[in-house]
Amino acid sequence: MSSTSYAQEVVNLLENNQRCLYPHECYDQKLFKVIASRGTFADGQTKDLGVFGDELKSMVVVVDDRRDVWWKEVFNLIQVNAYEHYRYCSNYLVCYCNCCANLSYDSENSCCGLSDCEEDNTLFSLEELLDSIHRKFFDPIDNEYSDVRSILKSRVLEGCHIVFSGLIPLSIQANQSFIWRVAEEYGAQCYEEVSSHITHVIATKKQTPKVERAREILDVMIVDKSWLEESIQLFRRADELKHQIATFNKPSGDFNLSPCTFNAVEVPSLY
């Protein structure tokens, strides 16, 4: 988190830009009434929305590349990939995954190292997402979304019943793993074994017992971890066909999916 002086300069830039875009409007009031910076929080390592008061938490959306520092307000968080400054850190989901904690990554292959690439549409996708949240929150007719936390995550993977293969070490409880908890946070239901009600198997390899069993069941999607990554990053289900690692029986229903990133990890004993 930046210093107060840095945060104030960003605020000044945004306010001046607002005045340039709308020169005929009256801006007697500042756009930002509260500025939270590194000095706002006691330890400087975690962040929360206490500065806004409990009554305003339902209205606040946080955009950050760090999940661990927002653990108290995780349901307000839109987690994005870090920009070029953090290119030596692997994807944000890998950084905080227990099974990846001690691994090193080639910076040239790091998916966090976004630069000014023409294919990088992160900000455009984020703009669309924030606009959608704003419209739903302030919808004068539909009061279903009176809390941004109910808009953000719970419906992204709603209806997805997921089994992981090769992504969770046997040394930890599956339902306590990072990837499991994140998937459920975004609306999915996760299981340890493949059964008839499973809709997705997320795997690192084409040939595992779980993948082989899933291929025998109609409508089960067998996808790479990148499908989950993309769905989380863009807050909509990604297209499984773009992320499939093994052929599966054609689904009878209509699936509209979307993006997130858990790098493949070779660990001897994995679920």
ZADO-1210 file (C-alpha; in nm, 4 decimals, padded with zeros to 6 digits):
<atoms>
<atom x="00.0000" y="00.0000" z="00.0000" code="MET" pos="1"/>
<atom x="00.1298" y="00.3448" z="-00.0878" code="SER" pos="2"/>
<atom x="00.2089" y="00.6382" z="00.1365" code="SER" pos="3"/>
<atom x="-00.0418" y="00.9136" z="00.2104" code="THR" pos="4"/>
<atom x="00.1400" y="01.1616" z="-00.0140" code="SER" pos="5"/>
<atom x="00.1329" y="00.9173" z="-00.3058" code="TYR" pos="6"/>
<atom x="-00.2364" y="00.8483" z="-00.2533" code="ALA" pos="7"/>
<atom x="-00.3091" y="01.2210" z="-00.2412" code="GLN" pos="8"/>
<atom x="-00.1326" y="01.2740" z="-00.5739" code="GLU" pos="9"/>
<atom x="-00.3459" y="01.0019" z="-00.7326" code="VAL" pos="10"/>
<atom x="-00.6588" y="01.1680" z="-00.5942" code="VAL" pos="11"/>
<atom x="-00.5482" y="01.5052" z="-00.7321" code="ASN" pos="12"/>
<atom x="-00.4908" y="01.3502" z="-01.0732" code="LEU" pos="13"/>
<atom x="-00.8352" y="01.1911" z="-01.0805" code="LEU" pos="14"/>
<atom x="-01.0125" y="01.5032" z="-00.9611" code="GLU" pos="15"/>
<atom x="-00.8333" y="01.7252" z="-01.2114" code="ASN" pos="16"/>
<atom x="-00.9137" y="01.4807" z="-01.4900" code="ASN" pos="17"/>
<atom x="-01.2803" y="01.4901" z="-01.3886" code="GLN" pos="18"/>
<atom x="-01.2823" y="01.8667" z="-01.4147" code="ARG" pos="19"/>
<atom x="-01.1165" y="01.8530" z="-01.7566" code="CYS" pos="20"/>
<atom x="-01.3720" y="01.6055" z="-01.8883" code="LEU" pos="21"/>
<atom x="-01.6682" y="01.8028" z="-01.7538" code="TYR" pos="22"/>
<atom x="-01.5540" y="02.1680" z="-01.7426" code="PRO" pos="23"/>
<atom x="-01.9075" y="02.3072" z="-01.7151" code="HIS" pos="24"/>
<atom x="-01.9995" y="02.1043" z="-01.4090" code="GLU" pos="25"/>
<atom x="-01.9658" y="02.2412" z="-01.0593" code="CYS" pos="26"/>
<atom x="-01.7232" y="02.0512" z="-00.8379" code="TYR" pos="27"/>
<atom x="-01.7412" y="02.2225" z="-00.5028" code="ASP" pos="28"/>
<atom x="-01.7162" y="01.8853" z="-00.3300" code="GLN" pos="29"/>
<atom x="-01.4178" y="01.6590" z="-00.3608" code="LYS" pos="30"/>
<atom x="-01.4605" y="01.3236" z="-00.5311" code="LEU" pos="31"/>
<atom x="-01.2869" y="01.1427" z="-00.2462" code="PHE" pos="32"/>
<atom x="-01.3899" y="01.2091" z="00.1109" code="LYS" pos="33"/>
<atom x="-01.1707" y="00.9391" z="00.2663" code="VAL" pos="34"/>
<atom x="-00.8147" y="00.8434" z="00.1721" code="ILE" pos="35"/>
<atom x="-00.6754" y="00.5229" z="00.3204" code="ALA" pos="36"/>
<atom x="-00.3010" y="00.4698" z="00.2838" code="SER" pos="37"/>
<atom x="-00.0259" y="00.2633" z="00.4416" code="ARG" pos="38"/>
<atom x="-00.0249" y="00.4806" z="00.7511" code="GLY" pos="39"/>
<atom x="-00.3966" y="00.4259" z="00.8082" code="THR" pos="40"/>
<atom x="-00.3492" y="00.0688" z="00.9293" code="PHE" pos="41"/>
<atom x="-00.1583" y="-00.0298" z="01.2394" code="ALA" pos="42"/>
<atom x="00.0608" y="-00.3083" z="01.1028" code="ASP" pos="43"/>
<atom x="00.0848" y="-00.1903" z="00.7420" code="GLY" pos="44"/>
<atom x="00.0448" y="-00.5503" z="00.6245" code="GLN" pos="45"/>
<atom x="-00.3331" y="-00.5881" z="00.6164" code="THR" pos="46"/>
<atom x="-00.6134" y="-00.3688" z="00.4907" code="LYS" pos="47"/>
<atom x="-00.9779" y="-00.3385" z="00.5853" code="ASP" pos="48"/>
<atom x="-01.2767" y="-00.1132" z="00.5292" code="LEU" pos="49"/>
<atom x="-01.3141" y="-00.0045" z="00.8900" code="GLY" pos="50"/>
<atom x="-01.2276" y="00.3512" z="00.7924" code="VAL" pos="51"/>
<atom x="-01.5563" y="00.3690" z="00.6015" code="PHE" pos="52"/>
<atom x="-01.7740" y="00.2336" z="00.8828" code="GLY" pos="53"/>
<atom x="-01.9758" y="-00.0875" z="00.8832" code="ASP" pos="54"/>
<atom x="-02.2782" y="00.0770" z="00.7241" code="GLU" pos="55"/>
<atom x="-02.0831" y="00.1537" z="00.4049" code="LEU" pos="56"/>
<atom x="-01.9162" y="-00.1840" z="00.3525" code="LYS" pos="57"/>
<atom x="-02.2080" y="-00.3017" z="00.1420" code="SER" pos="58"/>
<atom x="-02.1285" y="-00.0217" z="-00.1054" code="MET" pos="59"/>
<atom x="-01.7507" y="-00.0608" z="-00.1367" code="VAL" pos="60"/>
<atom x="-01.5684" y="-00.2497" z="-00.4114" code="VAL" pos="61"/>
<atom x="-01.1963" y="-00.3136" z="-00.3663" code="VAL" pos="62"/>
<atom x="-00.9703" y="-00.3666" z="-00.6698" code="VAL" pos="63"/>
<atom x="-00.6295" y="-00.5101" z="-00.5809" code="ASP" pos="64"/>
<atom x="-00.3823" y="-00.7769" z="-00.6876" code="ASP" pos="65"/>
<atom x="-00.3300" y="-00.8924" z="-00.3290" code="ARG" pos="66"/>
<atom x="-00.5853" y="-01.1184" z="-00.1639" code="ARG" pos="67"/>
<atom x="-00.3923" y="-01.1961" z="00.1516" code="ASP" pos="68"/>
<atom x="-00.3915" y="-00.8386" z="00.2808" code="VAL" pos="69"/>
<atom x="-00.7700" y="-00.8079" z="00.2349" code="TRP" pos="70"/>
<atom x="-00.8594" y="-01.1296" z="00.4181" code="TRP" pos="71"/>
<atom x="-01.1087" y="-00.9431" z="00.6394" code="LYS" pos="72"/>
<atom x="-01.2926" y="-00.7969" z="00.3399" code="GLU" pos="73"/>
<atom x="-01.2439" y="-01.0700" z="00.0823" code="VAL" pos="74"/>
<atom x="-01.6070" y="-01.0553" z="-00.0316" code="PHE" pos="75"/>
<atom x="-01.5624" y="-00.6926" z="-00.1369" code="ASN" pos="76"/>
<atom x="-01.2513" y="-00.7726" z="-00.3385" code="LEU" pos="77"/>
<atom x="-01.2046" y="-00.7884" z="-00.7123" code="ILE" pos="78"/>
<atom x="-00.8653" y="-00.9513" z="-00.7482" code="GLN" pos="79"/>
<atom x="-00.6718" y="-00.8653" z="-01.0624" code="VAL" pos="80"/>
<atom x="-00.3370" y="-00.9751" z="-01.1969" code="ASN" pos="81"/>
<atom x="-00.0462" y="-00.7598" z="-01.0890" code="ALA" pos="82"/>
<atom x="00.1032" y="-00.5161" z="-01.3374" code="TYR" pos="83"/>
<atom x="00.4596" y="-00.5245" z="-01.4702" code="GLU" pos="84"/>
<atom x="00.6141" y="-00.4010" z="-01.1463" code="HIS" pos="85"/>
<atom x="00.5342" y="-00.7405" z="-00.9927" code="TYR" pos="86"/>
<atom x="00.6373" y="-00.9526" z="-01.2896" code="ARG" pos="87"/>
<atom x="00.8692" y="-01.1691" z="-01.0764" code="TYR" pos="88"/>
<atom x="00.5729" y="-01.2954" z="-00.8800" code="CYS" pos="89"/>
<atom x="00.3713" y="-01.5722" z="-01.0423" code="SER" pos="90"/>
<atom x="-00.0014" y="-01.5436" z="-01.0876" code="ASN" pos="91"/>
<atom x="-00.1773" y="-01.4129" z="-00.7778" code="TYR" pos="92"/>
<atom x="-00.3635" y="-01.7370" z="-00.7238" code="LEU" pos="93"/>
<atom x="-00.0390" y="-01.9328" z="-00.7259" code="VAL" pos="94"/>
<atom x="00.1343" y="-01.6925" z="-00.4896" code="CYS" pos="95"/>
<atom x="-00.0960" y="-01.7824" z="-00.2051" code="TYR" pos="96"/>
<atom x="-00.1590" y="-02.1470" z="-00.2817" code="CYS" pos="97"/>
<atom x="-00.0124" y="-02.3712" z="-00.0125" code="ASN" pos="98"/>
<atom x="00.1156" y="-02.6263" z="-00.2590" code="CYS" pos="99"/>
<atom x="00.3057" y="-02.3625" z="-00.4585" code="CYS" pos="100"/>
<atom x="00.4529" y="-02.1584" z="-00.1778" code="ALA" pos="101"/>
<atom x="00.8119" y="-02.2735" z="-00.2175" code="ASN" pos="102"/>
<atom x="00.8324" y="-02.2932" z="-00.5950" code="LEU" pos="103"/>
<atom x="01.0268" y="-02.0563" z="-00.8167" code="SER" pos="104"/>
<atom x="00.9133" y="-01.9320" z="-01.1553" code="TYR" pos="105"/>
<atom x="01.0762" y="-01.8069" z="-01.4714" code="ASP" pos="106"/>
<atom x="00.9935" y="-01.4368" z="-01.4899" code="SER" pos="107"/>
<atom x="00.9639" y="-01.4521" z="-01.8678" code="GLU" pos="108"/>
<atom x="00.6833" y="-01.7046" z="-01.8334" code="ASN" pos="109"/>
<atom x="00.5118" y="-01.5356" z="-01.5419" code="SER" pos="110"/>
<atom x="00.1476" y="-01.4705" z="-01.6170" code="CYS" pos="111"/>
<atom x="00.1447" y="-01.1890" z="-01.3612" code="CYS" pos="112"/>
<atom x="00.3950" y="-00.9870" z="-01.5596" code="GLY" pos="113"/>
<atom x="00.1499" y="-00.7950" z="-01.7685" code="LEU" pos="114"/>
<atom x="00.3086" y="-00.5198" z="-01.9746" code="SER" pos="115"/>
<atom x="00.1684" y="-00.2799" z="-02.2309" code="ASP" pos="116"/>
<atom x="00.0776" y="-00.5680" z="-02.4568" code="CYS" pos="117"/>
<atom x="-00.1939" y="-00.5119" z="-02.7133" code="GLU" pos="118"/>
<atom x="-00.3592" y="-00.8344" z="-02.6012" code="GLU" pos="119"/>
<atom x="-00.3884" y="-00.7179" z="-02.2413" code="ASP" pos="120"/>
<atom x="-00.7522" y="-00.6181" z="-02.1962" code="ASN" pos="121"/>
<atom x="-00.7524" y="-00.6314" z="-01.8173" code="THR" pos="122"/>
<atom x="-00.8601" y="-00.2707" z="-01.7679" code="LEU" pos="123"/>
<atom x="-01.1341" y="-00.2962" z="-02.0294" code="PHE" pos="124"/>
<atom x="-01.2740" y="-00.6087" z="-01.8648" code="SER" pos="125"/>
<atom x="-01.2514" y="-00.4432" z="-01.5244" code="LEU" pos="126"/>
<atom x="-01.4365" y="-00.1379" z="-01.6538" code="GLU" pos="127"/>
<atom x="-01.7185" y="-00.3564" z="-01.7861" code="GLU" pos="128"/>
<atom x="-01.7397" y="-00.5430" z="-01.4570" code="LEU" pos="129"/>
<atom x="-01.7503" y="-00.2284" z="-01.2440" code="LEU" pos="130"/>
<atom x="-02.0106" y="-00.0748" z="-01.4722" code="ASP" pos="131"/>
<atom x="-02.2250" y="-00.3870" z="-01.4397" code="SER" pos="132"/>
<atom x="-02.1949" y="-00.3834" z="-01.0598" code="ILE" pos="133"/>
<atom x="-02.2851" y="-00.0142" z="-01.0518" code="HIS" pos="134"/>
<atom x="-02.5965" y="-00.0655" z="-01.2648" code="ARG" pos="135"/>
<atom x="-02.7193" y="-00.3575" z="-01.0548" code="LYS" pos="136"/>
<atom x="-02.6499" y="-00.1865" z="-00.7244" code="PHE" pos="137"/>
<atom x="-02.8382" y="00.1310" z="-00.8195" code="PHE" pos="138"/>
<atom x="-03.1196" y="-00.0372" z="-01.0095" code="ASP" pos="139"/>
<atom x="-03.4299" y="00.1586" z="-00.8976" code="PRO" pos="140"/>
<atom x="-03.6628" y="-00.1350" z="-00.9634" code="ILE" pos="141"/>
<atom x="-03.4728" y="-00.4474" z="-00.8626" code="ASP" pos="142"/>
<atom x="-03.3597" y="-00.4288" z="-00.4997" code="ASN" pos="143"/>
<atom x="-03.2069" y="-00.7766" z="-00.5064" code="GLU" pos="144"/>
<atom x="-02.8557" y="-00.6330" z="-00.5262" code="TYR" pos="145"/>
<atom x="-02.8478" y="-00.3906" z="-00.2347" code="SER" pos="146"/>
<atom x="-02.5063" y="-00.5214" z="-00.1305" code="ASP" pos="147"/>
<atom x="-02.2092" y="-00.5307" z="-00.3684" code="VAL" pos="148"/>
<atom x="-02.0889" y="-00.8441" z="-00.1936" code="ARG" pos="149"/>
<atom x="-02.3912" y="-01.0320" z="-00.3251" code="SER" pos="150"/>
<atom x="-02.3182" y="-00.9081" z="-00.6777" code="ILE" pos="151"/>
<atom x="-01.9497" y="-00.9814" z="-00.6967" code="LEU" pos="152"/>
<atom x="-01.8792" y="-01.3492" z="-00.6628" code="LYS" pos="153"/>
<atom x="-02.1476" y="-01.5872" z="-00.5516" code="SER" pos="154"/>
<atom x="-02.3027" y="-01.6316" z="-00.8975" code="ARG" pos="155"/>
<atom x="-01.9898" y="-01.6530" z="-01.1154" code="VAL" pos="156"/>
<atom x="-01.9660" y="-02.0323" z="-01.0849" code="LEU" pos="157"/>
<atom x="-02.3188" y="-02.0998" z="-00.9653" code="GLU" pos="158"/>
<atom x="-02.4282" y="-02.4470" z="-01.0729" code="GLY" pos="159"/>
<atom x="-02.0704" y="-02.5734" z="-01.1156" code="CYS" pos="160"/>
<atom x="-01.9884" y="-02.8930" z="-00.9255" code="HIS" pos="161"/>
<atom x="-01.6111" y="-02.9304" z="-00.9335" code="ILE" pos="162"/>
<atom x="-01.3558" y="-03.2023" z="-00.8634" code="VAL" pos="163"/>
<atom x="-00.9817" y="-03.1223" z="-00.8662" code="PHE" pos="164"/>
<atom x="-00.7202" y="-03.3646" z="-00.9961" code="SER" pos="165"/>
<atom x="-00.3480" y="-03.3084" z="-00.9405" code="GLY" pos="166"/>
<atom x="-00.3889" y="-02.9668" z="-00.7806" code="LEU" pos="167"/>
<atom x="-00.4262" y="-03.0354" z="-00.4081" code="ILE" pos="168"/>
<atom x="-00.1526" y="-03.2127" z="-00.2070" code="PRO" pos="169"/>
<atom x="-00.2723" y="-03.5063" z="-00.0002" code="LEU" pos="170"/>
<atom x="-00.0873" y="-03.3558" z="00.2948" code="SER" pos="171"/>
<atom x="-00.3642" y="-03.0999" z="00.3453" code="ILE" pos="172"/>
<atom x="-00.7407" y="-03.1285" z="00.3738" code="GLN" pos="173"/>
<atom x="-00.8936" y="-03.0732" z="00.0325" code="ALA" pos="174"/>
<atom x="-01.1627" y="-02.8375" z="00.1574" code="ASN" pos="175"/>
<atom x="-00.8982" y="-02.6237" z="00.3280" code="GLN" pos="176"/>
<atom x="-00.6864" y="-02.5761" z="00.0164" code="SER" pos="177"/>
<atom x="-00.6678" y="-02.2363" z="-00.1474" code="PHE" pos="178"/>
<atom x="-00.8037" y="-02.3412" z="-00.4857" code="ILE" pos="179"/>
<atom x="-01.1010" y="-02.5200" z="-00.3247" code="TRP" pos="180"/>
<atom x="-01.1919" y="-02.2214" z="-00.1063" code="ARG" pos="181"/>
<atom x="-01.1630" y="-01.9757" z="-00.3946" code="VAL" pos="182"/>
<atom x="-01.3858" y="-02.1864" z="-00.6202" code="ALA" pos="183"/>
<atom x="-01.6536" y="-02.2051" z="-00.3504" code="GLU" pos="184"/>
<atom x="-01.6195" y="-01.8345" z="-00.2832" code="GLU" pos="185"/>
<atom x="-01.7223" y="-01.7750" z="-00.6439" code="TYR" pos="186"/>
<atom x="-02.0285" y="-01.9956" z="-00.6170" code="GLY" pos="187"/>
<atom x="-01.9033" y="-02.3438" z="-00.7078" code="ALA" pos="188"/>
<atom x="-01.9542" y="-02.6585" z="-00.5032" code="GLN" pos="189"/>
<atom x="-01.6427" y="-02.8752" z="-00.4707" code="CYS" pos="190"/>
<atom x="-01.6039" y="-03.2476" z="-00.4072" code="TYR" pos="191"/>
<atom x="-01.3210" y="-03.4946" z="-00.3602" code="GLU" pos="192"/>
<atom x="-01.4573" y="-03.7709" z="-00.5832" code="GLU" pos="193"/>
<atom x="-01.6155" y="-03.7880" z="-00.9280" code="VAL" pos="194"/>
<atom x="-01.9840" y="-03.8775" z="-00.9338" code="SER" pos="195"/>
<atom x="-02.2852" y="-03.8370" z="-01.1590" code="SER" pos="196"/>
<atom x="-02.3648" y="-03.4856" z="-01.0359" code="HIS" pos="197"/>
<atom x="-02.0167" y="-03.3468" z="-01.1111" code="ILE" pos="198"/>
<atom x="-02.0061" y="-03.0876" z="-01.3919" code="THR" pos="199"/>
<atom x="-01.6320" y="-03.0085" z="-01.4061" code="HIS" pos="200"/>
<atom x="-01.3024" y="-03.1836" z="-01.3410" code="VAL" pos="201"/>
<atom x="-01.0118" y="-02.9393" z="-01.3215" code="ILE" pos="202"/>
<atom x="-00.6903" y="-03.1306" z="-01.3801" code="ALA" pos="203"/>
<atom x="-00.3215" y="-03.0905" z="-01.4594" code="THR" pos="204"/>
<atom x="-00.2963" y="-03.4057" z="-01.6717" code="LYS" pos="205"/>
<atom x="-00.5068" y="-03.5803" z="-01.9338" code="LYS" pos="206"/>
<atom x="-00.4682" y="-03.9214" z="-01.7757" code="GLN" pos="207"/>
<atom x="-00.5570" y="-03.9508" z="-01.4102" code="THR" pos="208"/>
<atom x="-00.8096" y="-04.1850" z="-01.2455" code="PRO" pos="209"/>
<atom x="-01.0481" y="-03.8958" z="-01.1890" code="LYS" pos="210"/>
<atom x="-01.0195" y="-03.7759" z="-01.5492" code="VAL" pos="211"/>
<atom x="-01.0728" y="-04.1277" z="-01.6838" code="GLU" pos="212"/>
<atom x="-01.3803" y="-04.1726" z="-01.4690" code="ARG" pos="213"/>
<atom x="-01.5159" y="-03.8316" z="-01.5678" code="ALA" pos="214"/>
<atom x="-01.4855" y="-03.9179" z="-01.9372" code="ARG" pos="215"/>
<atom x="-01.7374" y="-04.1953" z="-01.8835" code="GLU" pos="216"/>
<atom x="-02.0003" y="-03.9570" z="-01.7474" code="ILE" pos="217"/>
<atom x="-02.2195" y="-03.7436" z="-01.9718" code="LEU" pos="218"/>
<atom x="-02.1874" y="-03.3664" z="-01.9436" code="ASP" pos="219"/>
<atom x="-01.8688" y="-03.3576" z="-01.7335" code="VAL" pos="220"/>
<atom x="-01.6254" y="-03.0907" z="-01.8537" code="MET" pos="221"/>
<atom x="-01.2554" y="-03.1796" z="-01.8220" code="ILE" pos="222"/>
<atom x="-01.0598" y="-02.8567" z="-01.8186" code="VAL" pos="223"/>
<atom x="-00.7274" y="-02.7058" z="-01.7277" code="ASP" pos="224"/>
<atom x="-00.6912" y="-02.4835" z="-01.4218" code="LYS" pos="225"/>
<atom x="-00.6800" y="-02.1866" z="-01.6601" code="SER" pos="226"/>
<atom x="-01.0583" y="-02.2167" z="-01.7007" code="TRP" pos="227"/>
<atom x="-01.1090" y="-02.1429" z="-01.3329" code="LEU" pos="228"/>
<atom x="-00.8492" y="-01.8683" z="-01.3475" code="GLU" pos="229"/>
<atom x="-01.0212" y="-01.6937" z="-01.6360" code="GLU" pos="230"/>
<atom x="-01.3649" y="-01.7254" z="-01.4791" code="SER" pos="231"/>
<atom x="-01.2443" y="-01.5634" z="-01.1580" code="ILE" pos="232"/>
<atom x="-01.0470" y="-01.2911" z="-01.3290" code="GLN" pos="233"/>
<atom x="-01.3347" y="-01.1780" z="-01.5520" code="LEU" pos="234"/>
<atom x="-01.6191" y="-01.2646" z="-01.3148" code="PHE" pos="235"/>
<atom x="-01.8068" y="-01.4788" z="-01.5639" code="ARG" pos="236"/>
<atom x="-01.7830" y="-01.8436" z="-01.6574" code="ARG" pos="237"/>
<atom x="-01.5257" y="-01.9043" z="-01.9251" code="ALA" pos="238"/>
<atom x="-01.5754" y="-02.1193" z="-02.2321" code="ASP" pos="239"/>
<atom x="-01.4690" y="-02.4715" z="-02.1360" code="GLU" pos="240"/>
<atom x="-01.3890" y="-02.5621" z="-02.4949" code="LEU" pos="241"/>
<atom x="-01.1008" y="-02.3135" z="-02.4874" code="LYS" pos="242"/>
<atom x="-00.9536" y="-02.4791" z="-02.1798" code="HIS" pos="243"/>
<atom x="-01.0336" y="-02.8489" z="-02.2201" code="GLN" pos="244"/>
<atom x="-00.7478" y="-03.0926" z="-02.1699" code="ILE" pos="245"/>
<atom x="-00.9405" y="-03.4061" z="-02.2606" code="ALA" pos="246"/>
<atom x="-01.2393" y="-03.4793" z="-02.4770" code="THR" pos="247"/>
<atom x="-01.5658" y="-03.5252" z="-02.2954" code="PHE" pos="248"/>
<atom x="-01.9176" y="-03.6269" z="-02.3806" code="ASN" pos="249"/>
<atom x="-02.0985" y="-03.3353" z="-02.5395" code="LYS" pos="250"/>
<atom x="-02.3140" y="-03.1595" z="-02.2794" code="PRO" pos="251"/>
<atom x="-02.6870" y="-03.1593" z="-02.3219" code="SER" pos="252"/>
<atom x="-02.7273" y="-02.8160" z="-02.1646" code="GLY" pos="253"/>
<atom x="-02.6117" y="-02.4716" z="-02.2697" code="ASP" pos="254"/>
<atom x="-02.2895" y="-02.3737" z="-02.0963" code="PHE" pos="255"/>
<atom x="-02.1631" y="-02.0165" z="-02.1060" code="ASN" pos="256"/>
<atom x="-01.8371" y="-02.0059" z="-01.9168" code="LEU" pos="257"/>
<atom x="-01.5349" y="-01.7528" z="-01.8269" code="SER" pos="258"/>
<atom x="-01.1233" y="-01.6771" z="-01.6609" code="PRO" pos="259"/>
<atom x="-00.8083" y="-01.7283" z="-01.3346" code="CYS" pos="260"/>
<atom x="-00.4530" y="-01.8968" z="-01.2930" code="THR" pos="261"/>
<atom x="-00.3173" y="-02.1938" z="-01.0953" code="PHE" pos="262"/>
<atom x="00.0108" y="-02.2991" z="-01.2552" code="ASN" pos="263"/>
<atom x="00.0541" y="-02.6717" z="-01.2960" code="ALA" pos="264"/>
<atom x="00.2442" y="-02.8120" z="-01.0020" code="VAL" pos="265"/>
<atom x="00.4040" y="-03.1529" z="-00.9976" code="GLU" pos="266"/>
<atom x="00.3627" y="-03.2801" z="-00.6421" code="VAL" pos="267"/>
<atom x="00.3986" y="-03.6548" z="-00.5781" code="PRO" pos="268"/>
<atom x="00.0673" y="-03.7187" z="-00.4038" code="SER" pos="269"/>
<atom x="-00.2174" y="-03.4999" z="-00.5214" code="LEU" pos="270"/>
<atom x="-00.5934" y="-03.5208" z="-00.5250" code="TYR" pos="271"/>
</atoms>
